[in-house]
Amino acid sequence: MGISMAWAAAMAMAGAAARAQTAAGAGTAAGASVAPASPPGSSLAAQIATLVAQPAVARAHWGVMVTTLDGKPLYALNEGQLFQPASNAKLYTTAAALAILGPDKTFETRVVAKGNLAGGVLNGDLELVGGGDANLSGRRMPYVYPASRPTDTGPPPAPLRYLEQLADEVVAKGLKEVDGDVVGDDTYFAWEPYASDWAVDDLVWGYGAPVSALSINDNQIEMTVAAGANHGGKAVVTMKPDVPYYTIDNEVWSSNPFKNPLLIDRAPGSKVVKVIGGIATGAAPDVEELAIEDPAEYAAIALKSMMERRGVIVKGRARAQHWNPGDLMGFLEETHRPVPGMSDQLLETLMETHPTSVCYDSGRPNLGNDEAVLATHTSAPLAEDVVVTNKVSQNLHAEIMLRNLGFVGGCWGSIAKGAAVERQFLQLIGIDKDDFVFFDGSGLSGHDLVTPRATAKLLSYAALDPKTGGPQAWFADWKASLPVGGEDKGLATRFAKPPLKDHVFAKTGTLGEARALSGYLDCASGRTVIFSIMVGNHAPGSNADRDVMDKIVAAIAAAE
């Protein structure tokens, strides 16, 4: 985007006198005196030092890195120290996926008849085989900016629409009876639904949904709690999609005029959801997103029901089929050693040509002699999913990408395999091996650590290929995936006014008392710079660090 004259006029005075730069910043210890706010013409270093010394944020741990697009340092504060990246981890996962798998990569879900199929009767199981598609859902793609979305789009697509299409294809092939089971097969990935150090209280909710090669509707169910018609009566709890999966223990009562807080709980491994509390008569319904305990099983239950509604007799049950290889070695040992058979030269070749062999080709392993494909669904291109993943910070999709990267290091979709491939990629592009460690792809793990300078290096590599001097072939797709100030979720209410509106392109991150913001920034001078701001151990329940973070961005824009 170009820089408007209004921006230039607003920033010219500050920008003209703000060229002093430093390669090392300074903070102020808690309890020290705080200098008055720096005047507009003071150096960027002085402005940031003053901002991070404010009493509300001085006890937090701050890291900042600002560079030119080609990586020349402009300002640094604790840039080599480690921070929890939170959802800034998605920058690394999505960049590695685009660079290695390619923007056009697709993934396939299949319905397979396993057994003898003759005369419309299957003597065996009907298998729904997942192949790493993250978007078997009602989501509209490609992504459209919120401000550009039409106001009257009609009802949203059904969340299980692609499953319905697969059922139609199977029936059109003449299937009339299944003597075996309907199986949700997610063995394309190792059954590792949660990464190390995911908080147990996150696992109830959609954003902490388990990861599966057969993911359906983002592996979550929309639960609505609405007040009953009569005061003192039970509230009404409904689930969407309406698939018989969870049992609801409803202890919510309609009350007037008070609304008691709702308590929603589900023990790990349980299919009983307890809902306790009250909701005022006439109040708006409470809508929550619940994680699906076993997505492959849920998908099998849904498909079995669809087949039966279409007149197909199913004599067996719906069940899941998982694959758990066990822990072959420690996670750090596996991810920090070279990927077997993967030289840097081979990885570079794959980054140019993108994987094409069967082991790298998601969802298309060889069939057995007793197997026949009855229906298929091909995903949207990877580039479209990257936009969704970064724009709305979709944890599940980032985790699926990481596991799909695992196939580059062999026929094995696991967290460790994907993290090992990602690690080799990051070192190949020049990021120091001690500047990052990832235990997952989304940033939900509290064990993830990165430095601001590593994030800035990644952003620089994407924007300017060291070999060609131009952007990476996938850069336009990647930058388009970053939330835009004043536009997208996460930044919709941040940088919402000129001169920063539509000039900040950055990924947010929040996890406990950690926060991050990294990306590209159009400055007063007309040039674009890279920034990474990370904070750890900020005061619980406080947004003061976020406000200071935004002021640092404004100071960078004015000074550079």
C-alpha positions as CSV (number, residue, x, y, z in Angstrom):
1,M,0.0,0.0,0.0
2,G,1.2,3.5,-0.7
3,I,1.8,6.1,1.9
4,S,-0.8,8.9,1.9
5,M,0.0,12.6,1.9
6,A,-1.9,12.8,5.2
7,W,0.5,10.3,6.7
8,A,3.5,12.2,5.5
9,A,2.2,15.5,6.9
10,A,1.3,13.9,10.2
11,M,4.7,12.3,10.6
12,A,7.2,14.6,8.9
13,M,8.1,16.7,11.9
14,A,8.8,13.7,14.1
15,G,10.5,11.7,11.4
16,A,12.9,14.4,10.4
17,A,14.6,14.5,13.9
18,A,14.3,10.8,14.8
19,R,17.2,9.1,13.0
20,A,19.3,8.2,16.1
21,Q,19.4,4.4,16.2
22,T,21.0,1.9,18.6
23,A,21.9,-1.7,18.4
24,A,21.2,-2.2,22.1
25,G,18.3,-0.8,24.2
26,A,18.0,-0.3,27.9
27,G,15.1,-1.0,30.3
28,T,14.4,0.5,33.8
29,A,14.2,-1.7,36.8
30,A,11.0,-1.9,38.8
31,G,10.9,0.8,41.4
32,A,13.3,3.2,39.6
33,S,12.2,6.7,38.9
34,V,10.5,7.2,35.6
35,A,11.7,10.0,33.2
36,P,9.1,12.3,31.7
37,A,7.7,11.3,28.3
38,S,10.2,11.9,25.5
39,P,9.5,14.8,23.2
40,P,8.5,13.9,19.6
41,G,12.0,14.7,18.3
42,S,13.9,12.4,20.6
43,S,15.6,9.3,19.4
44,L,13.6,6.0,18.9
45,A,15.8,4.4,21.6
46,A,14.9,7.1,24.1
47,Q,11.2,6.9,23.3
48,I,11.1,3.1,23.7
49,A,13.2,3.3,26.9
50,T,10.6,5.7,28.4
51,L,7.7,3.5,27.3
52,V,8.9,0.3,28.8
53,A,9.9,2.1,32.0
54,Q,6.3,3.0,32.8
55,P,5.3,1.6,36.2
56,A,2.5,-0.6,34.8
57,V,5.0,-2.5,32.5
58,A,8.4,-2.0,34.0
59,R,8.4,-5.4,35.8
60,A,7.8,-7.2,32.5
61,H,10.5,-8.6,30.3
62,W,10.7,-6.8,27.0
63,G,12.4,-7.7,23.7
64,V,12.3,-5.6,20.5
65,M,14.0,-5.9,17.1
66,V,13.6,-3.5,14.2
67,T,15.3,-4.0,10.9
68,T,15.2,-2.9,7.3
69,L,13.6,-5.4,4.8
70,D,17.1,-6.7,4.0
71,G,17.8,-7.3,7.7
72,K,19.9,-4.3,8.6
73,P,19.4,-3.6,12.4
74,L,17.7,-0.3,13.2
75,Y,17.0,-0.8,16.9
76,A,17.3,-3.7,19.3
77,L,16.4,-4.4,23.0
78,N,17.1,-7.8,24.4
79,E,16.8,-9.1,20.8
80,G,18.8,-12.3,21.6
81,Q,16.9,-13.3,24.7
82,L,14.2,-16.0,24.6
83,F,10.4,-15.3,24.9
84,Q,7.3,-17.3,24.6
85,P,6.0,-16.5,21.1
86,A,2.4,-17.5,21.7
87,S,0.7,-17.3,18.2
88,N,3.8,-15.7,16.7
89,A,4.8,-19.4,16.3
90,K,2.3,-19.5,13.4
91,L,4.6,-17.2,11.5
92,Y,7.3,-20.0,11.5
93,T,4.8,-22.8,10.8
94,T,3.1,-21.1,7.9
95,A,6.3,-19.8,6.3
96,A,7.8,-23.3,6.4
97,A,4.7,-24.8,4.9
98,L,4.5,-22.4,2.1
99,A,8.3,-22.6,1.4
100,I,8.4,-26.4,1.4
101,L,5.0,-27.7,0.5
102,G,4.1,-24.8,-1.8
103,P,1.1,-22.5,-2.0
104,D,-0.8,-24.9,-4.4
105,K,-0.5,-27.9,-2.2
106,T,-3.8,-29.7,-1.6
107,F,-4.9,-32.6,0.6
108,E,-7.4,-35.3,0.0
109,T,-10.1,-37.0,2.1
110,R,-11.4,-40.3,0.7
111,V,-14.2,-42.8,1.4
112,V,-12.8,-46.3,0.9
113,A,-14.6,-49.6,0.8
114,K,-12.4,-52.1,2.6
115,G,-13.5,-55.7,1.8
116,N,-15.5,-57.4,-0.9
117,L,-17.9,-55.1,-2.7
118,A,-20.4,-56.8,-5.0
119,G,-24.0,-56.1,-6.0
120,G,-24.1,-53.0,-3.8
121,V,-23.2,-55.0,-0.6
122,L,-19.9,-54.3,1.1
123,N,-18.6,-57.3,3.2
124,G,-16.3,-55.2,5.2
125,D,-15.8,-51.7,6.6
126,L,-16.6,-48.3,5.0
127,E,-13.7,-46.1,5.9
128,L,-13.5,-42.3,5.9
129,V,-9.8,-41.7,5.5
130,G,-8.4,-38.4,6.5
131,G,-5.5,-36.9,4.6
132,G,-4.6,-33.7,6.5
133,D,-7.3,-31.4,5.2
134,A,-8.0,-28.6,7.7
135,N,-11.1,-27.3,6.1
136,L,-13.8,-30.0,6.1
137,S,-16.2,-27.4,7.4
138,G,-18.7,-24.7,6.4
139,R,-16.1,-22.0,6.2
140,R,-16.3,-19.8,3.2
141,M,-13.0,-19.6,1.3
142,P,-11.0,-17.7,0.2
143,Y,-10.9,-15.3,3.1
144,V,-12.5,-11.9,2.6
145,Y,-11.6,-8.8,4.7
146,P,-14.4,-8.1,7.3
147,A,-15.0,-4.7,5.8
148,S,-15.4,-6.2,2.3
149,R,-17.9,-8.9,3.2
150,P,-21.4,-8.5,1.8
151,T,-24.0,-7.8,4.4
152,D,-26.6,-10.2,3.0
153,T,-24.9,-13.5,2.2
154,G,-27.8,-15.8,3.2
155,P,-27.4,-18.7,5.6
156,P,-23.8,-19.9,6.1
157,P,-22.9,-23.2,4.4
158,A,-23.7,-26.3,6.5
159,P,-20.8,-27.3,8.7
160,L,-20.8,-30.9,7.4
161,R,-21.4,-30.0,3.8
162,Y,-18.4,-31.9,2.5
163,L,-19.3,-35.0,4.4
164,E,-22.8,-34.8,2.8
165,Q,-21.2,-34.6,-0.6
166,L,-19.0,-37.6,0.1
167,A,-22.1,-39.6,1.2
168,D,-23.9,-38.6,-2.0
169,E,-20.9,-39.8,-4.1
170,V,-20.9,-43.2,-2.3
171,V,-24.6,-43.7,-2.8
172,A,-24.3,-42.8,-6.5
173,K,-21.8,-45.6,-6.8
174,G,-24.6,-48.0,-5.9
175,L,-23.7,-48.9,-2.3
176,K,-26.8,-50.3,-0.5
177,E,-25.5,-52.2,2.5
178,V,-22.4,-52.2,4.8
179,D,-21.9,-55.5,6.7
180,G,-19.1,-54.0,8.7
181,D,-18.4,-50.7,10.5
182,V,-18.1,-47.1,9.4
183,V,-14.6,-46.1,10.4
184,G,-13.1,-42.7,10.9
185,D,-9.5,-43.4,9.9
186,D,-6.9,-40.7,10.9
187,T,-3.9,-42.9,10.8
188,Y,-2.3,-40.6,8.3
189,F,-1.0,-38.7,11.3
190,A,0.2,-40.2,14.5
191,W,-2.5,-40.0,17.2
192,E,-1.0,-37.1,19.1
193,P,-4.1,-34.9,19.8
194,Y,-2.3,-32.5,22.1
195,A,1.3,-31.1,22.1
196,S,3.5,-30.9,25.2
197,D,2.5,-28.4,27.8
198,W,-0.9,-27.5,26.4
199,A,-3.0,-26.3,29.4
200,V,-5.6,-28.8,30.4
201,D,-8.2,-26.1,30.9
202,D,-7.8,-25.1,27.2
203,L,-8.8,-28.6,26.0
204,V,-12.5,-28.1,26.6
205,W,-12.7,-25.2,24.1
206,G,-12.5,-25.0,20.4
207,Y,-9.2,-23.2,20.3
208,G,-7.7,-26.1,22.2
209,A,-9.3,-28.8,20.0
210,P,-7.4,-32.1,19.5
211,V,-5.5,-32.5,16.3
212,S,-6.4,-35.2,13.8
213,A,-5.6,-36.1,10.2
214,L,-9.4,-36.4,9.9
215,S,-10.6,-33.0,11.2
216,I,-14.2,-31.9,10.8
217,N,-15.7,-28.4,11.4
218,D,-12.4,-27.3,13.1
219,N,-13.0,-30.2,15.5
220,Q,-15.5,-28.1,17.5
221,I,-19.2,-28.0,18.2
222,E,-21.2,-24.8,18.7
223,M,-23.2,-25.1,22.0
224,T,-26.0,-22.6,22.6
225,V,-27.6,-22.1,26.0
226,A,-30.9,-20.2,25.8
227,A,-33.3,-19.2,28.5
228,G,-36.5,-21.3,28.8
229,A,-39.9,-19.8,28.2
230,N,-40.8,-19.8,31.9
231,H,-39.0,-18.2,34.9
232,G,-37.5,-21.0,37.1
233,G,-37.5,-23.6,34.3
234,K,-34.6,-25.4,32.7
235,A,-32.6,-23.5,30.0
236,V,-32.5,-25.0,26.5
237,V,-29.1,-26.4,25.4
238,T,-28.6,-27.2,21.7
239,M,-25.6,-28.4,19.7
240,K,-24.5,-27.6,16.1
241,P,-23.9,-29.7,14.2
242,D,-26.7,-31.9,15.6
243,V,-24.7,-35.1,15.8
244,P,-25.3,-37.5,18.8
245,Y,-21.9,-37.3,20.4
246,Y,-21.9,-35.5,23.8
247,T,-24.3,-36.1,26.6
248,I,-25.4,-32.8,28.2
249,D,-25.8,-32.6,32.0
250,N,-28.0,-29.5,32.0
251,E,-28.3,-27.7,35.3
252,V,-28.9,-24.2,33.9
253,W,-32.1,-22.5,35.1
254,S,-34.0,-19.6,33.6
255,S,-34.0,-16.7,36.2
256,N,-35.3,-13.2,36.2
257,P,-33.7,-10.7,36.3
258,F,-30.3,-12.0,37.3
259,K,-28.0,-14.1,35.2
260,N,-25.7,-16.4,37.1
261,P,-22.3,-17.2,35.5
262,L,-22.3,-20.3,33.4
263,L,-19.9,-23.1,34.3
264,I,-19.1,-25.5,31.5
265,D,-16.9,-28.5,32.2
266,R,-15.8,-31.7,30.6
267,A,-13.3,-34.1,32.1
268,P,-10.5,-35.2,29.7
269,G,-11.6,-38.4,27.9
270,S,-15.3,-37.9,28.9
271,K,-18.3,-37.3,26.6
272,V,-20.4,-35.7,29.3
273,V,-20.6,-31.9,29.2
274,K,-21.7,-30.4,32.5
275,V,-23.5,-27.0,32.2
276,I,-24.3,-25.3,35.4
277,G,-25.7,-21.8,36.3
278,G,-28.5,-19.5,35.2
279,I,-29.5,-17.3,32.4
280,A,-32.0,-14.5,32.6
281,T,-35.4,-14.9,30.9
282,G,-35.3,-12.9,27.7
283,A,-31.5,-12.6,27.7
284,A,-29.5,-13.3,24.5
285,P,-28.4,-16.9,24.3
286,D,-24.9,-17.8,25.4
287,V,-22.9,-19.4,22.5
288,E,-19.7,-21.4,23.2
289,E,-17.4,-23.5,21.0
290,L,-16.6,-26.9,22.5
291,A,-13.8,-29.1,21.4
292,I,-14.6,-32.6,20.0
293,E,-12.9,-35.2,22.1
294,D,-12.2,-37.6,19.1
295,P,-12.7,-36.0,15.7
296,A,-12.3,-39.2,13.7
297,E,-15.0,-41.0,15.8
298,Y,-17.2,-37.9,15.5
299,A,-16.8,-37.9,11.7
300,A,-17.6,-41.7,11.6
301,I,-20.8,-41.2,13.6
302,A,-21.9,-38.3,11.3
303,L,-21.1,-40.3,8.1
304,K,-22.9,-43.4,9.4
305,S,-26.0,-41.3,10.1
306,M,-25.8,-39.7,6.6
307,M,-25.6,-43.1,4.9
308,E,-28.6,-44.4,6.8
309,R,-30.6,-41.3,5.9
310,R,-29.9,-42.2,2.3
311,G,-31.2,-45.7,2.7
312,V,-27.9,-47.5,3.1
313,I,-28.1,-50.3,5.7
314,V,-25.2,-50.3,8.1
315,K,-24.9,-53.4,10.3
316,G,-21.9,-52.4,12.3
317,R,-21.1,-49.4,14.4
318,A,-19.2,-46.1,14.0
319,R,-15.7,-46.1,15.4
320,A,-12.3,-44.4,15.1
321,Q,-9.0,-45.9,13.9
322,H,-5.9,-44.3,15.3
323,W,-2.2,-45.0,15.1
324,N,0.1,-44.4,18.0
325,P,3.8,-45.2,17.4
326,G,4.8,-44.5,20.9
327,D,7.8,-42.3,22.0
328,L,10.8,-43.6,20.1
329,M,13.1,-41.0,21.6
330,G,12.9,-37.7,23.5
331,F,11.2,-34.9,21.7
332,L,14.2,-32.5,21.8
333,E,16.5,-35.3,20.7
334,E,14.4,-36.1,17.7
335,T,13.8,-32.5,16.6
336,H,17.4,-31.3,17.1
337,R,19.1,-34.0,15.1
338,P,19.4,-33.8,11.3
339,V,16.3,-35.2,9.5
340,P,17.4,-38.7,8.3
341,G,18.1,-38.6,4.6
342,M,17.4,-34.9,4.3
343,S,20.4,-32.9,3.4
344,D,20.2,-29.2,3.1
345,Q,20.7,-29.5,-0.6
346,L,17.7,-31.9,-0.9
347,L,15.6,-29.5,1.3
348,E,16.6,-26.6,-1.0
349,T,15.5,-28.7,-4.0
350,L,12.2,-29.5,-2.4
351,M,11.7,-25.8,-1.7
352,E,12.1,-25.1,-5.4
353,T,10.1,-28.0,-6.8
354,H,7.8,-28.9,-3.8
355,P,7.4,-32.5,-2.7
356,T,5.9,-34.9,-5.3
357,S,6.6,-38.4,-4.2
358,V,3.9,-40.6,-2.6
359,C,5.4,-40.2,0.9
360,Y,5.1,-36.4,0.6
361,D,1.7,-36.5,-1.1
362,S,-1.0,-36.1,1.6
363,G,-3.9,-38.4,1.6
364,R,-2.8,-40.6,-1.3
365,P,-1.0,-43.6,0.0
366,N,-1.2,-46.8,-2.0
367,L,-4.4,-48.9,-1.6
368,G,-4.5,-52.5,-0.5
369,N,-5.8,-55.2,-2.8
370,D,-9.2,-55.3,-0.9
371,E,-9.7,-51.5,-1.0
372,A,-11.6,-49.3,-3.5
373,V,-12.1,-45.6,-3.4
374,L,-15.8,-44.6,-3.6
375,A,-15.6,-40.9,-3.1
376,T,-13.0,-38.1,-2.7
377,H,-12.8,-34.5,-1.6
378,T,-9.8,-32.3,-2.4
379,S,-9.0,-29.4,-0.2
380,A,-8.5,-25.7,-1.0
381,P,-4.9,-24.8,-1.8
382,L,-2.5,-24.4,1.1
383,A,-2.1,-20.7,0.5
384,E,-5.8,-20.1,1.2
385,D,-5.6,-22.1,4.5
386,V,-2.5,-20.1,5.5
387,V,-4.6,-16.9,5.2
388,V,-7.3,-18.4,7.4
389,T,-4.7,-19.6,9.9
390,N,-2.9,-16.3,10.4
391,K,-5.9,-14.0,10.0
392,V,-8.0,-15.6,12.7
393,S,-5.1,-17.3,14.5
394,Q,-6.5,-20.8,14.0
395,N,-4.5,-23.2,16.3
396,L,-5.8,-26.4,14.8
397,H,-4.8,-25.5,11.2
398,A,-1.3,-24.6,12.3
399,E,-0.9,-27.9,14.0
400,I,-2.1,-29.8,10.9
401,M,0.4,-27.9,8.8
402,L,3.2,-28.9,11.1
403,R,2.3,-32.6,10.9
404,N,2.0,-32.3,7.1
405,L,5.6,-31.0,7.1
406,G,6.6,-34.3,8.8
407,F,6.1,-36.1,5.6
408,V,9.0,-34.2,4.0
409,G,11.2,-36.1,6.5
410,G,9.7,-39.5,5.8
411,C,6.3,-41.1,5.6
412,W,5.3,-40.0,9.1
413,G,3.0,-37.2,10.1
414,S,4.0,-36.4,13.7
415,I,4.7,-33.4,15.8
416,A,8.4,-34.2,16.2
417,K,8.9,-35.0,12.5
418,G,7.2,-31.8,11.5
419,A,9.2,-29.8,14.1
420,A,12.4,-31.4,12.9
421,V,11.7,-30.4,9.3
422,E,10.8,-26.9,10.3
423,R,13.9,-26.6,12.4
424,Q,16.2,-27.7,9.5
425,F,14.4,-25.1,7.3
426,L,14.9,-22.3,9.8
427,Q,18.6,-23.1,10.2
428,L,19.0,-23.3,6.4
429,I,17.7,-19.7,6.0
430,G,20.2,-18.5,8.6
431,I,18.4,-18.4,11.9
432,D,20.7,-19.4,14.8
433,K,19.9,-22.9,16.2
434,D,19.8,-21.5,19.7
435,D,17.3,-18.8,18.9
436,F,14.2,-21.0,18.8
437,V,12.6,-24.2,20.0
438,F,9.1,-25.3,19.1
439,F,7.0,-28.1,20.7
440,D,4.0,-27.4,18.5
441,G,2.9,-25.4,15.4
442,S,0.4,-23.0,17.0
443,G,2.2,-21.5,20.0
444,L,-0.2,-23.0,22.6
445,S,2.7,-24.8,24.2
446,G,4.3,-23.0,27.1
447,H,7.6,-24.7,26.1
448,D,7.9,-22.7,22.8
449,L,10.7,-20.1,22.8
450,V,12.0,-17.7,20.2
451,T,14.1,-14.5,20.1
452,P,12.9,-11.3,18.5
453,R,15.9,-11.3,16.2
454,A,14.9,-14.8,14.9
455,T,11.4,-13.6,14.1
456,A,12.9,-10.5,12.3
457,K,15.2,-12.8,10.3
458,L,12.3,-14.9,9.2
459,L,10.3,-11.8,8.1
460,S,13.4,-10.5,6.2
461,Y,14.0,-13.9,4.5
462,A,10.4,-13.9,3.3
463,A,10.5,-10.4,2.0
464,L,13.9,-10.6,0.2
465,D,15.4,-13.8,-1.1
466,P,19.2,-13.6,-0.4
467,K,19.9,-15.3,-3.7
468,T,17.7,-13.2,-6.0
469,G,17.3,-9.9,-4.1
470,G,13.6,-10.1,-4.6
471,P,10.8,-11.5,-2.4
472,Q,10.2,-15.2,-2.1
473,A,7.8,-16.7,-4.5
474,W,5.4,-17.3,-1.7
475,F,5.8,-13.9,0.0
476,A,2.7,-12.3,-1.4
477,D,0.5,-15.1,-0.1
478,W,2.2,-15.0,3.3
479,K,2.1,-11.2,3.8
480,A,-1.6,-11.3,2.7
481,S,-2.2,-13.7,5.5
482,L,-1.1,-11.3,8.2
483,P,-3.7,-9.3,10.1
484,V,-3.9,-5.7,9.0
485,G,-4.2,-2.9,11.5
486,G,-7.8,-1.7,11.9
487,E,-9.1,-4.5,9.7
488,D,-8.7,-8.1,10.8
489,K,-9.4,-10.1,14.0
490,G,-6.7,-9.4,16.5
491,L,-5.9,-6.0,15.1
492,A,-9.4,-4.8,14.3
493,T,-9.4,-2.4,17.2
494,R,-5.7,-1.7,17.2
495,F,-4.1,0.8,14.9
496,A,-7.7,1.6,13.8
497,K,-7.1,5.2,12.9
498,P,-4.7,7.1,10.6
499,P,-1.8,7.2,10.2
500,L,-1.3,3.6,11.3
501,K,-4.6,2.1,9.9
502,D,-3.9,-0.2,7.0
503,H,-0.1,0.3,7.4
504,V,0.6,-2.4,10.1
505,F,0.8,-6.1,8.8
506,A,1.5,-8.2,11.8
507,K,0.8,-11.4,13.7
508,T,-0.4,-11.1,17.3
509,G,0.3,-13.6,20.1
510,T,-1.1,-14.0,23.6
511,L,-0.5,-16.8,26.0
512,G,-0.9,-16.4,29.8
513,E,1.4,-13.5,30.7
514,A,3.2,-13.5,27.3
515,R,2.4,-11.3,24.4
516,A,4.0,-10.8,20.9
517,L,3.5,-8.7,17.8
518,S,5.7,-9.1,14.7
519,G,5.4,-8.1,11.1
520,Y,5.8,-5.3,8.6
521,L,5.2,-1.6,9.1
522,D,4.9,1.3,6.6
523,C,6.7,4.3,8.0
524,A,6.4,8.0,7.7
525,S,9.4,8.1,5.4
526,G,7.7,5.9,2.9
527,R,9.8,2.8,3.5
528,T,8.7,-0.5,5.1
529,V,10.5,-1.9,8.1
530,I,10.3,-5.2,10.0
531,F,9.6,-5.3,13.7
532,S,9.2,-7.9,16.4
533,I,8.1,-7.0,19.9
534,M,7.8,-9.6,22.6
535,V,7.0,-9.3,26.3
536,G,7.1,-11.9,29.0
537,N,5.9,-12.0,32.6
538,H,3.6,-9.0,32.3
539,A,1.1,-8.4,35.2
540,P,-1.8,-10.9,35.0
541,G,-5.1,-9.5,33.8
542,S,-3.5,-6.4,32.5
543,N,-3.4,-5.0,28.9
544,A,-1.0,-2.2,29.8
545,D,1.8,-4.1,27.9
546,R,-0.4,-4.3,24.8
547,D,-1.0,-0.5,24.9
548,V,2.8,0.1,25.3
549,M,3.4,-2.3,22.5
550,D,1.2,-0.3,20.2
551,K,2.9,3.0,21.2
552,I,6.3,1.4,20.3
553,V,4.9,0.6,16.9
554,A,3.8,4.2,16.5
555,A,7.2,5.4,17.6
556,I,8.9,3.2,15.0
557,A,6.6,4.4,12.3
558,A,7.3,8.0,13.1
559,A,11.1,7.6,13.4
560,E,11.8,5.4,10.4
